[in-house]
Amino acid sequence: MADPFLFRGRWFLRFQDETGRWRQRPSAARTKTEAKRLQAELEYQVGRRRLGLEGTACTELSTLGELLKRWLRETSSTASASKNASVVAKHLLGEALAARRLEHVRTADVNDLIGRKSAEGLAPQTVNHLRGFISRAFSMAIERGWWTGANPVARAKKLAIPELDRDEREWLRNEEVRALLEELDTHWRPLFATAIFGGLRKGELLALRKDAIDFEVGYIKVSRSGSRRTTKSGRTRYVPIHPELRPYLRWAVDASKSDLVFPGADGQMMRGDAKLQMVLRRALARAGLVNGFDHRCRKHGCKHRERHADQDQRRCPEHKVILWPVPVRRKVRFHDLRHTAASLYLGAGVDPIIVQRALGHADVTMTTGRYGHFAPDHEARQIAKLQLGIPAPEPVSGESLLHPLLHSDAGHSKAPAASSEFVSAAGALQRAGDGGRT
């Protein structure tokens, strides 16, 4: 075993790596005794790696940060590469863990990172994405022989994604779709109609070409997303053209002067940051699809405001001036139009498998579970399909609607009378069931 040596006031360790080559590494030792101890620990780790008991990385991928950068370069052709690179640079490369050598990255370290990012206020889904980036980088390294150890992220915890209540999920109902399209400018209607009827993502819409639309067979070939030559999933899919979508697509194809169906004003592909969200929210406000109106006093210095469901004229109680109604916009994202497509098709009784293929999901459970935000009236119609033929009880006149146990003669054995409200509800359920049969 070679001894460590002192060079320019610093102790260097000499050792043989897993391939048998002699190497030297500077250390933080202050004495020769401490340098010998560090060198013995280093040789012990090298011995474990030589026996396959501990992972080893190729020379150019010594740290987690270097591995993440290499993974980003290798996956640069995917549709989400640009966004992934931005997230990794913002939330991972600046972390102390990124500077740690791969053999020193443990599952506990990844769990600490997850907990810290969650405490910083990042959404659970975003934190899980960060975990996934590290995991995929290690998996690629193992597959390509860059790393011989195990994936330390495999046993790291994933944060639970809270299920949103039905009222918190934003999507458009049947009547709202028509109101939205009517309020959009003419040149925007075909793009938004395709997003709603076809469920295409924003990048897929911007990259849609005329030769990808077959009006005779009746389908849209979706194979690109933005400037990428592939979709988010990496697979080409064929979306049926809904009859009500056909005239919108025909108009867009005829109006476009380029190969793109929805080009920008200069005939080129619109940028990925095109303000479609702003166009959507303004159209929703004009259509009255809002969460109410904030009536604000415009008198200088007055902060009085009232929220109401309408725009009726009201006055400030202090200054007696007319309040200015400002729409409280619903938090509907452009991507929620894709949710709308899935929800409306599933709500109309379309086979979930067909909806899954049109949206390009790998699993039908994702279609029904994540995107199928059924309207309450649809669920009521589905439940009402069960018909047992049991007649509704007749109302008994003169009886109180209170339960007999609430009367003074609580011990009376007479059965409770059916209320008129119960009978009305039963009749409504019966009629809903008759209308829901196919």
VOGU-3710 file (C-alpha; in Angstrom, 3 decimals, decimal comma):
1> madpflfrgr> 0,000/0,000/0,000  1,432/3,395/-1,011  1,669/6,084/1,617  -0,025/9,482/1,284  2,318/12,351/0,421  2,481/16,051/1,213  2,549/18,485/-1,726  2,403/22,257/-1,367  0,916/22,030/2,110  -1,777/19,483/1,201
11> wflrfqdetg> -1,925/15,732/1,808  -2,661/13,582/-1,247  -3,958/10,007/-1,120  -2,570/7,356/-3,502  -4,679/4,307/-4,288  -5,597/1,816/-7,010  -9,105/2,155/-8,468  -11,445/-0,697/-9,494  -9,523/-1,201/-12,762  -6,143/-1,420/-11,029
21> rwrqrpsaar> -4,907/2,000/-12,177  -3,016/4,156/-9,686  -4,736/7,409/-8,841  -4,198/10,275/-6,426  -6,733/12,491/-4,735  -6,306/15,581/-2,515  -7,697/15,309/0,996  -8,620/17,573/3,896  -6,206/15,793/6,256  -3,956/17,976/8,384
31> tkteakrlqa> -1,529/15,280/9,533  0,017/12,180/8,004  -1,812/9,981/10,520  -5,171/11,431/9,475  -4,222/11,075/5,804  -3,409/7,383/6,340  -6,793/6,851/7,987  -8,638/8,511/5,073  -6,613/6,486/2,567  -7,496/3,248/4,379
41> eleyqvgrrr> -11,207/4,153/4,216  -10,882/4,982/0,527  -9,172/1,667/-0,245  -11,905/-0,144/1,684  -14,607/1,491/-0,479  -12,669/0,673/-3,659  -12,420/-2,939/-2,539  -16,168/-3,157/-1,996  -16,828/-1,749/-5,446  -14,348/-4,175/-6,978
51> lglegtacte> -16,337/-7,038/-5,403  -19,653/-5,595/-6,609  -20,818/-4,772/-3,078  -21,026/-1,043/-3,780  -21,861/0,948/-6,891  -19,333/2,715/-9,016  -19,712/5,438/-11,618  -17,826/6,129/-14,819  -15,156/8,813/-14,521  -17,097/11,672/-16,167
61> lstlgellkr> -20,203/11,056/-14,026  -18,825/11,319/-10,528  -21,573/13,500/-8,992  -25,358/13,525/-9,061  -25,376/16,907/-10,779  -23,214/15,560/-13,616  -25,522/12,576/-13,967  -28,603/14,796/-14,171  -26,992/16,966/-16,853  -26,039/13,865/-18,839
71> wlretsstas> -29,602/12,514/-18,529  -31,014/15,819/-19,786  -28,706/15,724/-22,813  -29,675/12,143/-23,600  -33,408/12,939/-23,421  -33,237/16,308/-25,217  -35,374/15,017/-28,095  -38,477/14,451/-25,967  -41,362/16,914/-26,025  -40,918/17,873/-22,354
81> asknasvvak> -37,109/18,176/-22,431  -37,013/21,977/-22,294  -39,382/22,137/-19,342  -37,548/19,318/-17,542  -34,218/21,096/-17,965  -35,669/24,291/-16,522  -37,114/22,495/-13,481  -33,907/20,517/-12,835  -31,784/23,663/-13,054  -34,088/25,576/-10,725
91> hllgealaar> -34,754/22,964/-8,054  -31,986/20,320/-8,192  -28,652/21,502/-9,581  -28,267/24,137/-6,877  -28,789/21,625/-4,074  -25,878/20,289/-2,009  -26,997/16,797/-2,980  -26,148/17,573/-6,622  -22,467/18,003/-5,660  -22,360/14,661/-3,841
101> rlehvrtadv> -20,622/11,710/-5,438  -22,984/9,041/-6,751  -21,715/6,382/-4,367  -22,607/8,656/-1,458  -26,200/9,321/-2,526  -28,485/7,348/-0,236  -32,246/6,830/-0,074  -32,300/8,881/3,135  -30,713/11,794/1,248  -33,438/11,689/-1,395
111> ndligrksae> -36,107/11,557/1,325  -34,534/14,597/2,988  -34,642/16,440/-0,337  -38,305/15,522/-0,808  -39,190/16,747/2,676  -37,256/19,975/2,233  -38,822/20,793/-1,125  -42,268/20,094/0,269  -41,560/22,418/3,212  -40,516/25,131/0,748
121> glapqtvnhl> -44,056/25,116/-0,602  -43,681/23,102/-3,792  -46,792/21,177/-4,818  -46,719/17,403/-4,112  -46,851/16,624/-7,834  -43,860/18,902/-8,495  -41,864/17,249/-5,702  -42,699/13,823/-7,129  -41,481/15,032/-10,525  -38,131/15,975/-8,958
131> rgfisrafsm> -37,905/12,522/-7,396  -38,749/11,005/-10,760  -36,007/12,967/-12,550  -33,347/11,604/-10,191  -34,761/8,085/-10,444  -34,826/8,140/-14,243  -31,278/9,481/-14,365  -30,038/6,589/-12,199  -32,064/4,066/-14,218  -30,492/5,290/-17,462
141> aiergwwtga> -27,029/5,153/-15,875  -27,593/1,552/-14,777  -28,966/0,554/-18,173  -26,030/2,049/-20,062  -23,350/0,872/-17,657  -22,506/4,291/-16,245  -23,421/3,162/-12,733  -23,049/-0,338/-11,271  -24,887/0,167/-7,997  -28,573/0,125/-7,129
151> npvarakkla> -31,000/2,976/-7,742  -31,173/4,838/-4,397  -34,484/6,452/-5,379  -36,323/3,139/-5,756  -37,222/3,045/-2,054  -37,597/6,806/-1,590  -41,061/7,927/-0,576  -43,536/9,565/-2,940  -45,826/12,287/-1,707  -49,541/11,601/-1,801
161> ipeldrdere> -51,408/13,732/-4,324  -54,546/15,110/-2,633  -57,734/14,417/-4,539  -59,504/17,634/-5,476  -63,129/17,953/-4,568  -65,537/17,973/-7,501  -66,245/21,690/-7,042  -62,507/22,503/-7,168  -62,009/20,808/-10,520  -62,352/23,216/-13,400
171> wlrneevral> -63,834/22,004/-16,658  -66,571/23,232/-18,956  -70,089/21,789/-19,155  -71,993/21,274/-22,401  -73,763/24,637/-22,394  -70,575/26,443/-21,339  -68,633/25,141/-24,349  -71,086/26,780/-26,740  -71,034/30,054/-24,802  -67,226/30,075/-24,861
181> leeldthwrp> -66,935/29,440/-28,605  -69,454/32,195/-29,350  -67,350/34,741/-27,450  -64,033/33,851/-29,114  -62,754/35,802/-32,088  -63,279/34,048/-35,410  -59,631/33,078/-35,922  -59,392/31,545/-32,426  -62,550/29,408/-32,584  -61,148/26,510/-34,663
191> lfataifggl> -58,122/26,086/-32,363  -60,219/26,077/-29,200  -62,858/23,830/-30,788  -60,145/21,316/-31,700  -58,811/21,422/-28,145  -62,293/20,707/-26,777  -63,556/18,133/-29,281  -60,193/16,475/-29,932  -58,505/16,764/-26,537  -55,207/17,823/-28,147
201> rkgellalrk> -52,494/19,348/-25,990  -51,297/22,891/-26,605  -48,056/21,828/-28,292  -49,906/19,312/-30,465  -52,288/22,025/-31,656  -49,485/24,447/-32,510  -47,625/21,750/-34,477  -50,693/20,361/-36,290  -50,162/20,276/-40,063  -52,706/20,166/-42,859
211> daidfevgyi> -51,500/16,809/-44,137  -52,250/15,310/-40,711  -56,016/15,840/-41,207  -57,923/13,280/-43,265  -61,438/14,603/-43,853  -62,452/11,573/-45,943  -61,632/8,946/-43,326  -62,389/11,377/-40,501  -59,343/11,476/-38,244  -56,493/13,715/-37,077
221> kvsrsgsrrt> -53,000/12,223/-36,995  -51,245/13,555/-33,884  -47,507/12,911/-34,106  -45,825/16,210/-33,173  -45,740/18,594/-30,239  -44,320/22,066/-30,636  -40,935/21,955/-32,366  -40,470/18,275/-31,456  -41,094/15,493/-33,916  -42,883/13,436/-31,309
231> tksgrtryvp> -45,717/13,796/-28,811  -45,394/13,875/-25,048  -45,847/10,100/-24,873  -43,579/9,485/-27,859  -46,383/7,719/-29,728  -48,503/8,705/-32,725  -52,254/8,552/-32,217  -55,312/9,049/-34,409  -58,131/11,228/-33,096  -61,597/10,883/-34,675
241> ihpelrpylr> -63,040/14,124/-36,044  -66,294/14,929/-34,266  -69,075/16,030/-36,699  -69,383/19,418/-34,959  -65,622/19,928/-35,192  -65,400/19,247/-38,944  -66,549/22,729/-40,161  -64,142/24,463/-37,760  -61,213/22,397/-39,036  -62,230/22,946/-42,658
251> wavdasksdl> -62,354/26,704/-42,082  -58,923/26,712/-40,414  -57,330/24,664/-43,217  -58,772/26,922/-45,912  -57,820/30,115/-44,072  -54,224/29,090/-43,325  -51,585/30,216/-45,836  -48,940/27,807/-44,520  -48,575/24,077/-43,919  -49,778/24,582/-40,348
261> vfpgadgqmm> -53,450/24,458/-39,437  -53,109/27,073/-36,676  -50,145/29,307/-37,610  -49,226/32,619/-36,038  -49,773/35,982/-37,688  -46,492/35,575/-39,624  -47,477/32,134/-40,923  -44,925/30,400/-38,702  -45,570/28,135/-35,740  -46,681/30,039/-32,659
271> rgdaklqmvl> -44,256/29,987/-29,758  -44,830/27,629/-26,871  -45,564/30,594/-24,619  -48,410/31,845/-26,829  -50,972/33,572/-24,595  -53,791/31,092/-25,163  -54,529/31,192/-21,444  -55,221/34,920/-21,627  -57,467/34,474/-24,683  -59,403/31,772/-22,835
281> rralaraglv> -59,961/33,737/-19,650  -61,084/36,877/-21,466  -63,588/34,859/-23,487  -64,865/33,197/-20,303  -65,402/36,615/-18,738  -67,292/37,900/-21,802  -69,447/34,767/-21,765  -70,289/35,309/-18,101  -68,603/32,025/-17,111  -67,176/33,459/-13,912
291> ngfdhrcrkh> -67,311/32,859/-10,163  -69,201/36,085/-9,581  -68,340/39,787/-9,648  -66,413/41,989/-7,256  -68,259/45,337/-7,083  -65,578/47,895/-6,249  -65,776/51,541/-5,305  -63,638/53,662/-7,654  -63,480/56,627/-5,327  -59,847/57,449/-4,571
301> gckhrerhad> -58,737/55,805/-1,344  -61,916/53,789/-0,872  -61,367/50,057/-0,539  -65,015/49,037/-0,304  -65,943/45,984/-2,355  -68,794/43,470/-2,441  -68,965/40,122/-4,204  -72,214/39,166/-5,929  -73,296/36,649/-8,552  -74,626/39,360/-10,896
311> qdqrrcpehk> -73,623/42,740/-12,353  -76,651/44,613/-11,076  -75,998/48,243/-10,262  -75,041/48,888/-6,643  -73,701/51,901/-4,783  -70,950/52,446/-2,259  -72,544/52,843/1,197  -70,080/55,632/2,075  -69,645/57,653/-1,124  -72,945/56,719/-2,820
321> vilwpvpvrr> -71,188/56,263/-6,166  -71,966/53,342/-8,470  -69,761/50,324/-7,798  -67,707/48,949/-10,685  -68,311/45,208/-11,298  -65,106/43,234/-11,990  -65,511/39,572/-13,034  -63,936/36,982/-10,748  -62,487/34,694/-13,366  -62,672/30,946/-12,981
331> kvrfhdlrht> -59,273/29,296/-12,744  -59,682/27,432/-16,010  -56,344/26,672/-17,667  -55,979/26,014/-21,366  -55,010/22,432/-20,496  -58,380/22,084/-18,748  -59,982/22,013/-22,196  -58,384/18,579/-22,534  -60,033/17,626/-19,232  -63,270/18,984/-20,661
341> aaslylgagv> -63,012/16,690/-23,691  -62,554/13,595/-21,537  -65,320/14,580/-19,120  -67,885/15,396/-21,794  -67,206/12,238/-23,806  -67,314/9,993/-20,743  -70,401/11,817/-19,489  -72,107/11,193/-22,828  -71,488/7,465/-22,456  -68,623/7,096/-24,953
351> dpiivqralg> -66,589/3,919/-24,416  -63,662/4,808/-22,088  -61,309/2,810/-24,313  -62,140/5,077/-27,263  -61,569/8,178/-25,126  -58,282/6,738/-23,839  -56,972/6,180/-27,368  -58,038/9,622/-28,530  -56,276/11,309/-25,621  -53,205/9,087/-25,917
361> hadvtmttgr> -53,210/7,725/-22,380  -51,237/4,574/-21,677  -53,864/3,263/-19,248  -57,648/3,594/-19,316  -57,703/4,070/-15,529  -55,914/7,382/-16,023  -58,684/8,462/-18,385  -61,536/7,525/-16,070  -59,823/8,415/-12,803  -57,937/11,602/-13,534
371> yghfapdhea> -59,871/13,229/-16,356  -63,391/11,885/-15,970  -64,796/14,644/-13,766  -68,414/13,520/-14,097  -71,165/16,053/-13,571  -73,491/15,182/-10,670  -76,524/14,923/-12,960  -74,725/12,331/-15,093  -73,996/10,167/-12,051  -77,628/10,488/-10,953
381> rqiaklqlgi> -78,804/9,277/-14,376  -76,418/6,341/-14,270  -77,555/5,287/-10,777  -81,203/5,640/-11,807  -80,728/2,999/-14,523  -81,366/0,390/-11,824  -85,137/-0,237/-11,908  -86,692/-2,732/-9,466  -90,316/-1,817/-10,130  -91,001/-0,920/-6,501
391> papepvsges> -93,844/1,653/-6,362  -93,309/4,837/-4,413  -95,372/5,074/-1,192  -98,494/7,218/-1,357  -98,554/10,367/0,760  -100,862/10,276/3,778  -102,806/13,499/4,185  -103,066/15,126/7,564  -99,958/13,476/8,962  -97,063/15,488/10,282
401> llhpllhsda> -93,810/15,341/8,308  -91,899/14,771/11,533  -90,790/11,280/12,460  -93,242/9,627/14,948  -90,500/9,339/17,565  -90,424/13,146/17,724  -94,116/13,280/18,725  -95,373/13,051/22,284  -96,793/9,582/21,547  -93,322/8,198/20,884
411> ghskapaass> -94,384/4,713/21,812  -97,019/4,486/19,054  -96,341/1,566/16,738  -97,722/3,182/13,583  -95,265/3,290/10,630  -94,001/6,761/9,623  -95,875/8,506/6,834  -94,063/9,314/3,604  -93,534/13,018/3,079  -94,492/14,812/-0,108
421> efvsaagalq> -90,818/15,792/-0,551  -89,828/12,116/-0,485  -92,479/11,252/-3,062  -91,365/14,118/-5,301  -87,736/12,976/-5,035  -88,704/9,398/-5,843  -90,677/10,558/-8,872  -87,732/12,643/-10,077  -85,409/9,669/-9,711  -87,893/7,514/-11,655
431> ragdggrt> -88,088/10,060/-14,486  -84,297/10,441/-14,563  -83,959/6,683/-14,893  -86,449/6,546/-17,777  -84,544/9,266/-19,590  -81,180/7,593/-19,007  -81,963/4,239/-20,639  -80,117/3,411/-23,833
//
